[in-house]
Amino acid sequence: MKEKFKLKDLVYNRNTKEDGTIRRIYETNGVAMYEVAVPQNRDSWTGGYYISDWAEDVLQLSTNEPLKAPRAVHAFRAY
């Protein structure tokens, strides 16, 4: 599998209009899938996050500067 994104990339989901950080990469039926930490508050990690699984074809790199730095370390940890 050749995935387009890597761990810790901040990505934007064009379908849901959400940004998130990639925590895990896996394959389902030949399609690259990403487990993504999505902040509960659109532009901040301070309110916590939830986990969502996103397909590669709806993603692009995010331009959400408030989420890029500083990024919350807990959003990157794989559990």
PyRosetta script that sets phi, psi and omega in degrees:
from pyrosetta import init, pose_from_sequence

init()
pose = pose_from_sequence("MKEKFKLKDLVYNRNTKEDGTIRRIYETNGVAMYEVAVPQNRDSWTGGYYISDWAEDVLQLSTNEPLKAPRAVHAFRAY")
pose.set_psi(1, 132.2)
pose.set_omega(1, 176.9)
pose.set_phi(2, -113.3)
pose.set_psi(2, 102.0)
pose.set_omega(2, -178.4)
pose.set_phi(3, -86.3)
pose.set_psi(3, 151.8)
pose.set_omega(3, -177.1)
pose.set_phi(4, -82.7)
pose.set_psi(4, -28.9)
pose.set_omega(4, -176.4)
pose.set_phi(5, -117.5)
pose.set_psi(5, 165.8)
pose.set_omega(5, -179.3)
pose.set_phi(6, -126.5)
pose.set_psi(6, 168.2)
pose.set_omega(6, 177.9)
pose.set_phi(7, -53.7)
pose.set_psi(7, 141.9)
pose.set_omega(7, 178.2)
pose.set_phi(8, 75.5)
pose.set_psi(8, -1.6)
pose.set_omega(8, 174.8)
pose.set_phi(9, -65.3)
pose.set_psi(9, 140.5)
pose.set_omega(9, 172.8)
pose.set_phi(10, -91.8)
pose.set_psi(10, 119.2)
pose.set_omega(10, -174.9)
pose.set_phi(11, -121.8)
pose.set_psi(11, 161.1)
pose.set_omega(11, 178.6)
pose.set_phi(12, -119.1)
pose.set_psi(12, 130.7)
pose.set_omega(12, 177.7)
pose.set_phi(13, -94.8)
pose.set_psi(13, 113.3)
pose.set_omega(13, -177.4)
pose.set_phi(14, -66.1)
pose.set_psi(14, -27.2)
pose.set_omega(14, -179.9)
pose.set_phi(15, -76.1)
pose.set_psi(15, -46.9)
pose.set_omega(15, -175.7)
pose.set_phi(16, -93.2)
pose.set_psi(16, -10.5)
pose.set_omega(16, -177.5)
pose.set_phi(17, 57.9)
pose.set_psi(17, 44.0)
pose.set_omega(17, 179.3)
pose.set_phi(18, -124.6)
pose.set_psi(18, 151.8)
pose.set_omega(18, 173.4)
pose.set_phi(19, -105.3)
pose.set_psi(19, 154.5)
pose.set_omega(19, 176.6)
pose.set_phi(20, -167.9)
pose.set_psi(20, 168.9)
pose.set_omega(20, -178.8)
pose.set_phi(21, -108.7)
pose.set_psi(21, 130.9)
pose.set_omega(21, -179.3)
pose.set_phi(22, -71.0)
pose.set_psi(22, 126.2)
pose.set_omega(22, 179.1)
pose.set_phi(23, -108.4)
pose.set_psi(23, -27.1)
pose.set_omega(23, -177.5)
pose.set_phi(24, -154.6)
pose.set_psi(24, 146.6)
pose.set_omega(24, 177.8)
pose.set_phi(25, -122.0)
pose.set_psi(25, 133.7)
pose.set_omega(25, 178.8)
pose.set_phi(26, -149.4)
pose.set_psi(26, 174.1)
pose.set_omega(26, -177.3)
pose.set_phi(27, -120.8)
pose.set_psi(27, 136.5)
pose.set_omega(27, 174.5)
pose.set_phi(28, -132.3)
pose.set_psi(28, 118.1)
pose.set_omega(28, -179.7)
pose.set_phi(29, 51.9)
pose.set_psi(29, 40.8)
pose.set_omega(29, 177.4)
pose.set_phi(30, 79.9)
pose.set_psi(30, 4.6)
pose.set_omega(30, -178.2)
pose.set_phi(31, -109.2)
pose.set_psi(31, 132.6)
pose.set_omega(31, 175.9)
pose.set_phi(32, -70.3)
pose.set_psi(32, 129.6)
pose.set_omega(32, 179.0)
pose.set_phi(33, -122.9)
pose.set_psi(33, 152.8)
pose.set_omega(33, -177.0)
pose.set_phi(34, -130.3)
pose.set_psi(34, 129.5)
pose.set_omega(34, 170.1)
pose.set_phi(35, -86.1)
pose.set_psi(35, 122.7)
pose.set_omega(35, -170.6)
pose.set_phi(36, -123.3)
pose.set_psi(36, 134.0)
pose.set_omega(36, 171.2)
pose.set_phi(37, -84.8)
pose.set_psi(37, 121.3)
pose.set_omega(37, -177.1)
pose.set_phi(38, -113.7)
pose.set_psi(38, 121.4)
pose.set_omega(38, -178.1)
pose.set_phi(39, -65.1)
pose.set_psi(39, 141.5)
pose.set_omega(39, 177.9)
pose.set_phi(40, -68.3)
pose.set_psi(40, -33.8)
pose.set_omega(40, 173.2)
pose.set_phi(41, -99.5)
pose.set_psi(41, 127.1)
pose.set_omega(41, -170.7)
pose.set_phi(42, -47.3)
pose.set_psi(42, -41.3)
pose.set_omega(42, -173.7)
pose.set_phi(43, -115.8)
pose.set_psi(43, 21.7)
pose.set_omega(43, -177.7)
pose.set_phi(44, -154.4)
pose.set_psi(44, 144.2)
pose.set_omega(44, 175.8)
pose.set_phi(45, -88.6)
pose.set_psi(45, -8.0)
pose.set_omega(45, -172.7)
pose.set_phi(46, -64.5)
pose.set_psi(46, -26.1)
pose.set_omega(46, -179.5)
pose.set_phi(47, -85.9)
pose.set_psi(47, 4.5)
pose.set_omega(47, -176.9)
pose.set_phi(48, 94.1)
pose.set_psi(48, -172.8)
pose.set_omega(48, -177.1)
pose.set_phi(49, -153.2)
pose.set_psi(49, 164.5)
pose.set_omega(49, 171.6)
pose.set_phi(50, -123.4)
pose.set_psi(50, 166.8)
pose.set_omega(50, -177.3)
pose.set_phi(51, -107.1)
pose.set_psi(51, 136.1)
pose.set_omega(51, 178.2)
pose.set_phi(52, -138.2)
pose.set_psi(52, 150.6)
pose.set_omega(52, 177.0)
pose.set_phi(53, -104.6)
pose.set_psi(53, 123.8)
pose.set_omega(53, -176.2)
pose.set_phi(54, -121.5)
pose.set_psi(54, 139.6)
pose.set_omega(54, 175.5)
pose.set_phi(55, -80.4)
pose.set_psi(55, 148.6)
pose.set_omega(55, -175.6)
pose.set_phi(56, -62.1)
pose.set_psi(56, -34.3)
pose.set_omega(56, -172.2)
pose.set_phi(57, -69.1)
pose.set_psi(57, -10.8)
pose.set_omega(57, 178.9)
pose.set_phi(58, -105.6)
pose.set_psi(58, 6.9)
pose.set_omega(58, -174.0)
pose.set_phi(59, -106.6)
pose.set_psi(59, 152.0)
pose.set_omega(59, 169.3)
pose.set_phi(60, -146.6)
pose.set_psi(60, 161.8)
pose.set_omega(60, 177.3)
pose.set_phi(61, -63.2)
pose.set_psi(61, 141.5)
pose.set_omega(61, -177.1)
pose.set_phi(62, -83.4)
pose.set_psi(62, 150.6)
pose.set_omega(62, 173.9)
pose.set_phi(63, -113.5)
pose.set_psi(63, 16.2)
pose.set_omega(63, -178.3)
pose.set_phi(64, -75.7)
pose.set_psi(64, 91.4)
pose.set_omega(64, -175.5)
pose.set_phi(65, -60.2)
pose.set_psi(65, -39.9)
pose.set_omega(65, 179.6)
pose.set_phi(66, -60.0)
pose.set_psi(66, -28.4)
pose.set_omega(66, 179.4)
pose.set_phi(67, -84.5)
pose.set_psi(67, -18.1)
pose.set_omega(67, -176.3)
pose.set_phi(68, -74.8)
pose.set_psi(68, -42.2)
pose.set_omega(68, -175.7)
pose.set_phi(69, -148.1)
pose.set_psi(69, 129.9)
pose.set_omega(69, -10.1)
pose.set_phi(70, -81.1)
pose.set_psi(70, 138.0)
pose.set_omega(70, 177.3)
pose.set_phi(71, -87.4)
pose.set_psi(71, 142.9)
pose.set_omega(71, 179.9)
pose.set_phi(72, -71.3)
pose.set_psi(72, 128.2)
pose.set_omega(72, -178.2)
pose.set_phi(73, -60.8)
pose.set_psi(73, -38.0)
pose.set_omega(73, -176.3)
pose.set_phi(74, -62.8)
pose.set_psi(74, -23.3)
pose.set_omega(74, 179.2)
pose.set_phi(75, -71.0)
pose.set_psi(75, -19.7)
pose.set_omega(75, -176.7)
pose.set_phi(76, -92.4)
pose.set_psi(76, -18.2)
pose.set_omega(76, -174.6)
pose.set_phi(77, -71.6)
pose.set_psi(77, 128.0)
pose.set_omega(77, 174.9)
pose.set_phi(78, -83.5)
pose.set_psi(78, 137.0)
pose.set_omega(78, -179.0)
pose.set_phi(79, -113.0)
pose.dump_pdb("model.pdb")
